[in-house]
Amino acid sequence: MKIKFLLVMALLCIAGTSIPAQDSPVSKREPVRMGCGMMTFDTVPGWGLRPDGKSAIGPTHGGVVVDKEGNVYTSANQGLFVFTSDGKLIKSHVGEKYSNMHDIEIRDENGTEFIYAARNANAEGIKFNAKTGEIVLKLGVPEESGLAGKIRFNPTAITVSPNGDIFLSNGYASNHIFKYDKSGKYISHFGDKGNGLKQFNTAHGMTLDTRYDPPRLLICDRNHQPKGRLVHYDLGGKFIGEVITGLGMPTSVAIQGDFVSVPDLHGRVVILDKSNTIMAVLGHNPDPKTRGSFNVPQDKWIEGVFNGTHGSYWDNDGNLYVQDWNVSGRIMKLARVK
């Protein structure tokens, strides 16, 4: 189904309250209500900040996941940071081995949770133990693909099928999507760069779409013309169809039940239902000077207004955690209104 984003914007409740004055520290601000209907949320001012009110994580260009205990993992330029659900920093994995995780996913494998990450600037995919940080697998351009040494490798997204097969998107370069088995052995690849129906113009985000049986790949084709579409592929790499178009610059996708959250780099998060109808738009930024901008320092953040939304994830209670692409390192909790 193709739905033009701008045609439905006027029908949606984008924010439920006016934006409060912003002359107080972030941690002292009042919550802002956004969304509508069953997709109504309140911001949690100051979530994830240090006791002194400053960002705890540094510049962000990454993703968010939640483990089975409810802890929140977010990747920043310098590494991975772990928070409790109420925003207390409890652990981090930082340094060269964990830097530049552009996209992350979490998977429980026989009782042990692993983080899968696409490291764009470090030209690899990795898998590591979420608790210990032990790296157990690294992925590059497979020799068997015939592309090793012929393409630049700058991966942007990673996901895992039910049987453990791994998909890694080379979204900032050739736009091939590589498929490996659970041990990292090459299986196949599909896609290439362009604006054709079955091509990608920045295959930026990707997840396993469990809203359907059998599950399929849901891919953010961020710069495809007309801009901003989601597409479905089956797990064998066969094109299924366009899901929705006109989404601006969709960066990633996260599934909970029948719903999917889609951050748009233009400063908003779109919520879709199983029919891929837009349910709500969250945090919409009306200012062309700050939407889609990395360089918005913490003292210029506006509660309830996003800047460069890049990653999101749901917890078991339906709350959303959203990360901005941001020079100061911004991650926000949106508490679901019951």
C-alpha positions as CSV (number, residue, x, y, z in Angstrom):
1,M,0.0,0.0,0.0
2,K,1.4,3.4,-0.9
3,I,0.3,6.3,1.4
4,K,1.6,9.8,0.8
5,F,2.8,11.1,4.1
6,L,1.9,14.7,3.5
7,L,-1.7,13.9,2.6
8,V,-2.4,12.3,6.0
9,M,-0.4,14.7,8.2
10,A,-3.3,17.1,8.6
11,L,-5.5,14.3,9.9
12,L,-3.2,13.3,12.7
13,C,-2.7,14.5,16.3
14,I,1.0,15.4,16.2
15,A,1.3,16.8,19.7
16,G,-1.3,16.8,22.4
17,T,0.0,19.9,24.3
18,S,1.8,23.1,23.6
19,I,5.6,23.1,24.0
20,P,6.6,24.4,27.5
21,A,9.2,27.2,28.0
22,Q,12.7,26.0,27.4
23,D,14.7,28.3,29.7
24,S,15.1,25.6,32.4
25,P,17.5,22.7,32.4
26,V,16.3,19.6,30.5
27,S,15.9,17.6,33.7
28,K,13.6,20.3,35.2
29,R,11.2,20.6,32.2
30,E,7.6,19.4,32.2
31,P,6.6,16.4,30.2
32,V,5.1,17.0,26.7
33,R,2.2,14.8,25.5
34,M,2.3,13.7,21.8
35,G,0.6,11.4,19.5
36,C,-3.1,10.5,19.7
37,G,-5.5,7.6,20.5
38,M,-3.8,4.4,21.5
39,M,-0.5,5.9,20.4
40,T,-0.3,8.7,22.9
41,F,2.9,9.3,24.8
42,D,4.4,11.6,27.4
43,T,8.1,12.6,27.2
44,V,10.3,11.9,30.3
45,P,12.4,15.1,30.7
46,G,16.0,14.4,31.7
47,W,15.9,10.7,31.0
48,G,19.4,9.2,30.7
49,L,21.2,12.4,31.7
50,R,24.1,12.4,34.2
51,P,23.4,13.8,37.7
52,D,24.9,17.1,36.6
53,G,22.3,17.2,33.8
54,K,24.7,16.6,30.9
55,S,24.5,13.9,28.3
56,A,26.1,10.7,29.4
57,I,26.9,9.2,26.0
58,G,28.5,11.8,23.6
59,P,27.7,12.2,19.9
60,T,25.1,9.8,18.6
61,H,24.6,8.2,15.2
62,G,23.2,4.8,16.2
63,G,20.4,2.7,17.5
64,V,18.4,1.5,20.5
65,V,17.4,-1.9,21.8
66,V,15.9,-3.2,25.1
67,D,16.9,-6.5,26.8
68,K,14.6,-9.0,28.5
69,E,15.2,-7.3,31.8
70,G,14.0,-4.0,30.5
71,N,17.5,-2.4,30.3
72,V,18.0,0.0,27.4
73,Y,21.1,-0.2,25.2
74,T,22.0,2.7,22.9
75,S,25.0,3.0,20.6
76,A,26.9,6.3,20.4
77,N,30.0,7.1,18.4
78,Q,32.3,6.0,21.2
79,G,30.5,2.8,22.1
80,L,27.5,1.2,23.7
81,F,25.7,2.5,26.8
82,V,23.3,0.6,29.0
83,F,20.6,2.3,31.1
84,T,17.9,1.1,33.5
85,S,14.3,1.8,32.4
86,D,14.3,4.9,34.6
87,G,17.4,6.3,32.9
88,K,20.3,5.4,35.2
89,L,23.5,4.5,33.4
90,I,24.6,1.1,34.6
91,K,27.2,-0.2,32.1
92,S,29.1,0.7,28.9
93,H,31.2,-0.9,26.3
94,V,33.4,1.8,24.8
95,G,36.6,2.0,22.8
96,E,37.7,1.0,19.3
97,K,36.0,-2.4,19.3
98,Y,32.6,-0.9,20.0
99,S,32.7,2.4,18.2
100,N,30.4,3.5,15.4
101,M,27.6,1.0,15.8
102,H,25.2,2.6,13.3
103,D,22.5,0.0,13.9
104,I,22.0,-2.6,16.6
105,E,19.6,-5.5,17.2
106,I,19.3,-7.8,20.2
107,R,18.5,-11.5,20.2
108,D,18.1,-14.1,22.9
109,E,19.9,-17.3,21.9
110,N,19.4,-20.2,24.3
111,G,19.1,-17.8,27.3
112,T,22.0,-15.6,26.3
113,E,21.4,-12.2,24.8
114,F,23.6,-11.0,21.9
115,I,23.9,-7.6,20.3
116,Y,24.3,-7.6,16.5
117,A,25.8,-4.3,15.1
118,A,26.5,-2.7,11.8
119,R,29.6,-0.6,12.2
120,N,29.5,1.8,9.3
121,A,32.8,3.7,9.7
122,N,34.6,0.5,10.8
123,A,33.4,-1.5,7.8
124,E,32.1,-4.6,9.5
125,G,29.2,-6.3,11.2
126,I,29.8,-7.8,14.7
127,K,28.0,-10.0,17.2
128,F,28.8,-9.8,20.9
129,N,27.5,-10.9,24.3
130,A,25.3,-8.1,25.6
131,K,26.4,-8.5,29.2
132,T,30.1,-9.3,28.9
133,G,30.9,-7.5,25.6
134,E,32.7,-10.5,24.3
135,I,32.8,-10.3,20.5
136,V,32.0,-13.7,19.0
137,L,31.6,-13.0,15.3
138,K,32.8,-10.4,12.7
139,L,31.4,-10.0,9.2
140,G,32.9,-8.4,6.2
141,V,32.5,-8.6,2.4
142,P,32.6,-12.3,1.6
143,E,35.1,-13.5,-0.8
144,E,32.6,-15.9,-2.2
145,S,30.3,-13.0,-3.2
146,G,32.7,-11.9,-5.9
147,L,32.6,-8.4,-4.5
148,A,35.5,-8.4,-2.2
149,G,38.0,-5.6,-3.2
150,K,35.5,-4.3,-5.7
151,I,33.2,-2.3,-3.4
152,R,33.5,0.1,-0.5
153,F,32.0,-1.5,2.7
154,N,30.1,0.9,4.9
155,P,27.3,-1.1,6.5
156,T,24.3,0.6,8.0
157,A,21.8,-2.1,9.2
158,I,21.7,-5.6,10.5
159,T,19.0,-8.1,11.4
160,V,18.6,-11.8,12.1
161,S,16.1,-14.4,10.9
162,P,14.4,-17.0,13.1
163,N,16.9,-19.7,12.1
164,G,19.9,-17.4,12.9
165,D,20.7,-16.2,9.3
166,I,22.2,-12.7,9.4
167,F,21.4,-9.9,7.0
168,L,23.8,-7.0,6.7
169,S,23.1,-3.9,4.5
170,N,25.9,-2.0,2.8
171,G,23.6,1.0,2.8
172,Y,26.2,3.8,2.7
173,A,28.0,2.3,-0.3
174,S,27.0,-0.4,-2.8
175,N,23.5,-1.0,-1.3
176,H,23.9,-4.8,-1.5
177,I,22.4,-6.7,1.3
178,F,24.5,-9.7,2.3
179,K,23.1,-12.9,3.8
180,Y,25.2,-15.1,6.1
181,D,24.4,-18.2,8.1
182,K,24.6,-18.1,11.9
183,S,28.3,-18.9,11.8
184,G,29.1,-16.1,9.4
185,K,29.3,-18.2,6.2
186,Y,28.2,-16.4,3.1
187,I,24.9,-17.5,1.6
188,S,23.9,-14.9,-1.0
189,H,23.4,-11.2,-1.6
190,F,20.8,-9.1,-3.4
191,G,20.0,-5.5,-4.3
192,D,22.1,-2.7,-5.8
193,K,22.1,1.1,-5.9
194,G,19.6,3.0,-7.9
195,N,16.0,4.3,-8.0
196,G,14.4,1.4,-9.7
197,L,11.6,-0.5,-8.0
198,K,13.9,-3.3,-6.8
199,Q,16.9,-1.0,-6.2
200,F,18.0,0.8,-3.0
201,N,19.1,4.4,-2.8
202,T,20.5,4.1,0.8
203,A,19.2,0.9,2.4
204,H,19.6,2.6,5.7
205,G,17.6,0.6,8.2
206,M,16.3,-3.0,8.4
207,T,14.5,-5.4,10.7
208,L,12.7,-8.7,10.7
209,D,9.0,-7.9,10.2
210,T,7.2,-10.3,12.5
211,R,3.8,-8.8,11.9
212,Y,3.4,-11.3,9.1
213,D,3.7,-15.1,8.8
214,P,6.2,-16.0,7.6
215,P,8.4,-13.1,8.8
216,R,10.0,-10.9,6.1
217,L,12.6,-8.2,5.8
218,L,11.3,-4.6,6.3
219,I,13.9,-2.2,4.8
220,C,14.2,1.6,5.0
221,D,15.1,2.9,1.5
222,R,15.9,6.3,2.8
223,N,16.8,8.3,-0.3
224,H,14.7,6.5,-2.9
225,Q,12.8,8.8,-5.2
226,P,10.1,9.8,-4.4
227,K,11.9,10.2,-1.1
228,G,11.4,7.9,1.8
229,R,9.9,4.4,1.4
230,L,9.7,1.1,3.2
231,V,9.9,-2.1,1.2
232,H,9.4,-5.8,1.9
233,Y,11.7,-8.6,0.8
234,D,11.4,-12.3,1.7
235,L,14.2,-14.1,3.5
236,G,15.5,-15.5,0.3
237,G,16.1,-11.9,-1.1
238,K,13.1,-11.8,-3.4
239,F,11.3,-8.4,-3.7
240,I,7.7,-8.5,-2.3
241,G,6.6,-4.9,-2.7
242,E,6.6,-1.4,-1.5
243,V,5.0,-0.9,1.9
244,I,4.7,2.9,2.1
245,T,6.2,5.9,0.3
246,G,6.6,9.6,1.1
247,L,8.1,9.1,4.6
248,G,10.8,11.8,4.3
249,M,14.1,10.0,5.2
250,P,13.2,6.9,7.2
251,T,16.2,5.7,9.1
252,S,15.2,2.6,11.0
253,V,12.3,0.4,12.0
254,A,11.3,-1.4,15.2
255,I,8.4,-3.8,15.6
256,Q,6.1,-4.5,18.6
257,G,3.1,-6.7,17.9
258,D,1.2,-5.2,15.0
259,F,2.9,-1.8,15.2
260,V,6.2,-0.4,13.8
261,S,8.0,2.8,14.8
262,V,9.8,4.6,12.0
263,P,12.2,7.4,12.9
264,D,12.5,10.0,10.1
265,L,15.7,12.0,10.0
266,H,13.6,15.2,9.5
267,G,12.7,15.1,13.2
268,R,9.7,12.9,13.8
269,V,8.7,9.3,14.5
270,V,5.9,7.7,12.5
271,I,3.9,4.9,13.9
272,L,2.3,2.4,11.5
273,D,-0.2,-0.4,12.1
274,K,-0.3,-3.8,10.5
275,S,-2.0,-2.5,7.4
276,N,0.8,0.1,7.3
277,T,-1.6,3.0,7.9
278,I,-0.1,5.9,9.8
279,M,-1.4,5.9,13.4
280,A,0.5,8.8,14.8
281,V,3.4,11.2,14.2
282,L,5.5,12.0,17.2
283,G,7.9,14.9,18.0
284,H,7.4,16.6,14.7
285,N,10.0,19.4,14.2
286,P,8.5,22.4,12.3
287,D,11.8,24.3,12.2
288,P,13.8,23.8,9.0
289,K,16.9,25.1,10.7
290,T,17.1,22.3,13.3
291,R,15.2,19.3,11.7
292,G,17.6,16.9,10.2
293,S,20.4,18.6,11.9
294,F,23.3,16.9,13.8
295,N,24.6,20.2,15.3
296,V,21.9,21.0,17.8
297,P,23.7,21.3,21.2
298,Q,22.0,20.1,24.4
299,D,21.1,23.6,25.6
300,K,19.1,24.0,22.4
301,W,17.0,20.8,22.7
302,I,13.3,21.4,22.9
303,E,11.2,19.1,25.0
304,G,8.9,17.1,22.7
305,V,10.6,18.3,19.5
306,F,13.0,15.9,17.8
307,N,15.9,17.0,15.6
308,G,17.4,14.1,13.6
309,T,15.6,10.9,14.8
310,H,17.7,7.9,13.9
311,G,16.8,4.9,16.2
312,S,13.9,3.7,18.2
313,Y,12.8,0.6,20.2
314,W,9.8,-0.5,22.2
315,D,9.8,-2.0,25.7
316,N,7.3,-4.6,26.9
317,D,5.0,-1.9,28.2
318,G,4.8,-0.1,24.9
319,N,7.0,2.7,25.9
320,L,9.3,4.0,23.1
321,Y,13.0,5.0,23.3
322,V,14.2,7.3,20.6
323,Q,17.7,8.4,19.6
324,D,18.5,11.5,17.7
325,W,21.5,11.9,15.4
326,N,23.1,14.5,17.6
327,V,26.3,16.3,18.5
328,S,25.7,16.2,22.2
329,G,24.2,12.7,22.4
330,R,20.4,12.6,22.7
331,I,18.2,9.7,23.7
332,M,14.6,10.1,24.9
333,K,12.0,8.0,26.7
334,L,8.4,8.3,25.5
335,A,6.1,6.9,28.2
336,R,3.0,5.3,26.7
337,V,-0.2,6.8,28.1
338,K,-2.6,3.9,29.0
